[in-house]
């Protein structure tokens, strides 16, 4: 009951409070994940079923939203953690299964109900960008500044129209990762040993570099469909190598015993200057050949 009430409270904060509610929405799966690991998986299934039943009674339109954004993470993430898969593998498995559920639901919507998924997503993105533009139009920006902002919003809209599949997949991974970080902080009260693994040792599979090469050459073709698919693949791979670059950076920070203050400054710069993420991603890609974290082997001279 505690898990269900906490989940319901977080979900209603998410659905009723604009912008700030989004932060609560990220942690909607957390009570279910926590109590599933603290007791047993049956507890998690009970929480999800109670949530679906309650939402069906109060607002049936929110059932699908909860199912897509929270139910899979609530059930799958603790299952893989309990099986000792570690945090990184559990995160990727959860995001992958969540994306698979979304794909299945999309196919059902298109085939059985003739829903224009792409058109709906384009309209949603356009409405969201228009709301942001309207907010800035009501501010004290000058005509030239406002024109530059609107040009930037149009470019942003074109980006999301082509990249929304990869952006949504990345969002699912961020959602699972945020709950993992919070769960790790609460793990002391679980009463059992959960293996989270060591993030600083994370390394992408070597074969992913071939996807980078193939997707890069695909961009040279004249097919809009192929180039759109290639761009979405590259966006996902970019994020994966960015994560590896962060892991390498954290490994070096531990090795040289970098202070927490300097580490916080580094992460703040990453948040404030997105171009710095390119350097980190290239650092992660270079680790494929340089293998920065390999132990130095003493040669027998």
Legacy VTK file of the C-alpha trace (Angstrom):
# vtk DataFile Version 3.0
C-alpha trace
ASCII
DATASET POLYDATA
POINTS 301 float
0.000 0.000 0.000
2.827 2.410 0.799
4.411 1.718 -2.588
1.107 2.244 -4.410
0.334 5.502 -2.585
3.812 6.896 -3.218
3.603 5.926 -6.891
0.159 7.499 -7.234
1.317 10.710 -5.529
4.338 11.032 -7.831
2.211 10.333 -10.910
-0.359 12.990 -9.999
2.396 15.518 -9.298
3.723 14.754 -12.749
0.342 15.073 -14.455
-0.915 18.183 -12.643
2.093 20.485 -12.114
3.616 21.908 -15.320
7.399 21.595 -15.812
8.337 20.901 -12.165
6.040 17.892 -12.204
8.304 16.324 -14.833
10.967 15.751 -12.169
8.444 13.861 -10.056
7.393 11.902 -13.150
10.910 10.583 -13.611
10.752 8.838 -10.229
7.275 7.324 -10.553
8.827 3.801 -10.890
11.069 4.235 -7.821
8.664 3.033 -5.058
7.850 -0.120 -7.034
11.550 -0.792 -7.747
12.477 -0.256 -4.097
9.755 -2.452 -2.577
10.264 -5.169 -5.207
13.897 -5.485 -4.152
13.203 -5.070 -0.434
10.551 -7.806 -0.344
9.811 -9.807 -3.501
8.685 -9.379 -7.098
5.050 -10.081 -6.186
5.045 -6.752 -4.340
6.061 -4.973 -7.523
3.369 -6.637 -9.611
0.792 -5.731 -6.969
1.836 -2.063 -7.036
1.622 -1.875 -10.838
-1.771 -3.630 -10.924
-3.161 -1.330 -8.215
-1.880 1.699 -10.152
-3.481 0.530 -13.402
-6.775 -0.195 -11.619
-6.775 3.194 -9.828
-5.926 5.156 -12.963
-8.588 3.278 -14.931
-11.166 4.456 -12.394
-9.930 8.046 -12.076
-8.634 8.870 -15.556
-8.600 6.115 -18.170
-6.573 8.256 -20.600
-3.581 8.168 -18.224
-3.359 4.359 -18.166
-1.431 4.173 -21.432
0.883 6.945 -20.282
1.732 5.104 -17.075
2.115 1.813 -18.933
4.576 3.295 -21.441
6.639 5.526 -19.158
6.687 3.700 -15.830
5.312 0.145 -15.750
8.183 -1.557 -17.615
10.857 0.257 -15.615
8.995 -0.545 -12.382
9.003 -4.298 -13.049
11.995 -5.032 -15.273
14.720 -2.973 -13.592
14.462 -4.655 -10.151
14.218 -8.067 -11.825
17.568 -7.686 -13.590
19.205 -6.110 -10.541
18.032 -9.018 -8.379
19.522 -11.429 -10.908
22.928 -9.757 -10.505
23.127 -8.197 -13.987
24.627 -4.986 -12.632
23.392 -1.440 -13.098
24.555 -0.802 -16.684
23.175 -4.013 -18.181
19.954 -3.661 -16.198
19.567 -0.105 -17.487
20.044 -1.097 -21.143
17.789 -4.153 -20.870
15.070 -2.043 -19.252
15.269 0.739 -21.850
15.329 -1.830 -24.666
12.273 -3.735 -23.413
10.457 -0.464 -22.784
11.193 0.648 -26.358
10.001 -2.756 -27.620
6.697 -2.291 -25.784
6.283 1.164 -27.339
7.037 -0.255 -30.798
4.460 -3.043 -30.351
1.825 -0.563 -29.166
2.625 1.704 -32.126
2.224 -1.175 -34.597
-1.114 -2.122 -32.995
-2.286 1.502 -33.182
-1.337 1.771 -36.874
-2.629 -1.631 -38.008
-5.825 -1.917 -35.968
-6.839 1.694 -35.426
-5.207 3.481 -38.426
-3.465 5.978 -36.135
-0.982 8.309 -37.848
1.832 8.013 -35.300
4.280 10.154 -37.266
1.727 12.888 -37.875
0.715 12.861 -34.224
4.344 13.162 -33.085
5.000 16.015 -35.539
1.941 17.876 -34.249
2.961 17.306 -30.619
6.493 18.581 -31.266
5.154 21.610 -33.152
2.759 22.475 -30.313
5.523 22.143 -27.699
7.930 24.356 -29.667
5.135 26.888 -30.318
4.422 27.117 -26.588
8.089 27.795 -25.883
8.126 30.470 -28.591
4.962 32.080 -27.189
6.534 32.232 -23.734
9.540 34.130 -25.091
7.333 36.437 -27.184
5.697 37.617 -23.970
9.095 38.422 -22.443
11.144 41.596 -22.806
13.311 40.366 -25.671
14.051 42.822 -28.503
13.027 42.185 -32.103
16.457 40.974 -33.244
16.922 38.714 -30.215
13.430 37.323 -30.649
14.031 36.645 -34.350
17.230 34.748 -33.544
15.403 32.723 -30.918
12.573 31.836 -33.308
15.105 30.742 -35.946
16.703 28.506 -33.341
13.326 27.053 -32.366
12.575 26.211 -36.008
15.889 24.359 -36.283
15.119 22.562 -33.009
11.699 21.545 -34.303
13.204 20.109 -37.499
15.732 18.178 -35.414
13.104 16.603 -33.142
10.793 15.795 -36.068
13.526 13.620 -37.579
15.093 12.365 -34.349
12.150 11.682 -32.050
12.634 7.853 -32.115
16.219 8.101 -30.849
15.377 10.967 -28.468
12.569 8.905 -26.942
14.870 5.882 -26.540
17.466 8.082 -24.837
14.739 9.470 -22.571
13.790 5.915 -21.524
17.436 5.226 -20.676
17.675 8.489 -18.681
14.494 7.554 -16.810
15.898 4.144 -15.841
19.295 5.661 -15.013
17.800 8.334 -12.751
15.937 5.696 -10.768
19.112 3.611 -10.535
21.047 6.552 -9.089
18.346 7.231 -6.510
18.027 3.516 -5.682
21.764 3.274 -5.083
21.460 6.044 -2.487
18.643 4.118 -0.791
20.285 0.699 -1.114
21.514 0.717 2.498
17.936 0.332 3.735
17.092 -2.601 1.442
18.486 -5.158 3.854
20.202 -7.107 1.086
23.279 -6.807 -1.109
22.488 -5.545 -4.619
25.291 -5.534 -7.191
25.325 -2.177 -8.982
28.692 -2.662 -10.640
31.394 -0.014 -11.173
30.442 2.757 -13.596
34.054 3.883 -14.105
34.778 0.515 -15.797
31.908 0.766 -18.303
32.885 -0.001 -21.899
30.714 -0.313 -25.005
30.946 -3.485 -27.112
33.649 -3.166 -29.786
31.281 -4.011 -32.651
29.371 -0.739 -32.152
32.107 1.111 -34.019
30.991 -0.675 -37.191
27.526 0.774 -36.722
29.121 4.217 -36.555
30.946 3.561 -39.830
27.922 2.107 -41.634
25.601 4.878 -40.419
28.161 7.501 -41.431
28.387 6.177 -44.993
24.589 5.865 -45.159
24.358 9.642 -44.719
25.974 9.983 -48.161
22.975 8.351 -49.862
20.081 10.291 -51.401
17.364 8.353 -49.605
15.572 10.468 -46.976
14.360 7.351 -45.156
17.855 5.827 -44.940
19.496 9.063 -43.835
16.835 9.576 -41.152
17.438 6.045 -39.825
21.204 6.611 -39.927
20.905 9.904 -38.040
18.805 8.264 -35.323
21.354 5.450 -34.997
24.196 7.985 -34.754
22.390 9.967 -32.047
22.013 6.813 -29.922
25.644 5.802 -30.534
26.775 9.333 -29.699
25.086 9.019 -26.301
26.598 5.576 -25.708
30.125 6.825 -26.379
29.410 9.908 -24.283
28.571 7.555 -21.389
31.824 5.656 -22.000
33.704 8.957 -22.071
32.161 9.875 -18.716
33.212 6.499 -17.314
36.794 7.051 -18.482
36.766 10.578 -17.044
35.550 9.258 -13.700
38.254 6.559 -13.759
40.955 9.196 -14.284
39.405 11.388 -11.577
39.672 8.500 -9.104
43.181 7.629 -10.245
44.565 11.139 -9.712
42.289 11.655 -6.666
40.577 14.698 -8.128
38.608 16.647 -5.546
34.826 16.484 -5.541
34.680 20.255 -6.075
36.586 20.017 -9.361
34.454 17.041 -10.418
31.309 19.088 -9.705
32.712 21.955 -11.804
33.361 19.524 -14.674
29.789 18.198 -14.585
28.431 21.744 -14.364
30.405 22.679 -17.482
28.949 19.648 -19.266
25.449 20.834 -18.392
26.099 24.453 -19.389
28.157 23.813 -22.527
26.691 21.034 -24.699
29.623 21.249 -27.131
31.825 19.815 -24.391
29.838 16.589 -24.646
31.354 16.096 -28.120
34.837 16.042 -26.565
33.701 13.518 -23.948
32.046 11.325 -26.619
35.223 11.396 -28.751
37.162 10.485 -25.613
34.910 7.474 -25.181
35.283 6.470 -28.833
39.077 6.786 -28.623
39.055 4.460 -25.607
38.118 1.684 -28.041
41.704 1.701 -29.349
43.653 3.418 -26.555
42.069 1.352 -23.750
42.949 3.995 -21.170
41.905 1.862 -18.207
44.040 -1.181 -19.036
46.453 -2.046 -16.283
50.057 -1.277 -17.056
51.857 -4.557 -17.558
55.500 -4.718 -16.557
57.591 -6.180 -19.299
60.226 -8.768 -18.378
63.360 -7.084 -19.670
LINES 1 302
301 0 1 2 3 4 5 6 7 8 9 10 11 12 13 14 15 16 17 18 19 20 21 22 23 24 25 26 27 28 29 30 31 32 33 34 35 36 37 38 39 40 41 42 43 44 45 46 47 48 49 50 51 52 53 54 55 56 57 58 59 60 61 62 63 64 65 66 67 68 69 70 71 72 73 74 75 76 77 78 79 80 81 82 83 84 85 86 87 88 89 90 91 92 93 94 95 96 97 98 99 100 101 102 103 104 105 106 107 108 109 110 111 112 113 114 115 116 117 118 119 120 121 122 123 124 125 126 127 128 129 130 131 132 133 134 135 136 137 138 139 140 141 142 143 144 145 146 147 148 149 150 151 152 153 154 155 156 157 158 159 160 161 162 163 164 165 166 167 168 169 170 171 172 173 174 175 176 177 178 179 180 181 182 183 184 185 186 187 188 189 190 191 192 193 194 195 196 197 198 199 200 201 202 203 204 205 206 207 208 209 210 211 212 213 214 215 216 217 218 219 220 221 222 223 224 225 226 227 228 229 230 231 232 233 234 235 236 237 238 239 240 241 242 243 244 245 246 247 248 249 250 251 252 253 254 255 256 257 258 259 260 261 262 263 264 265 266 267 268 269 270 271 272 273 274 275 276 277 278 279 280 281 282 283 284 285 286 287 288 289 290 291 292 293 294 295 296 297 298 299 300
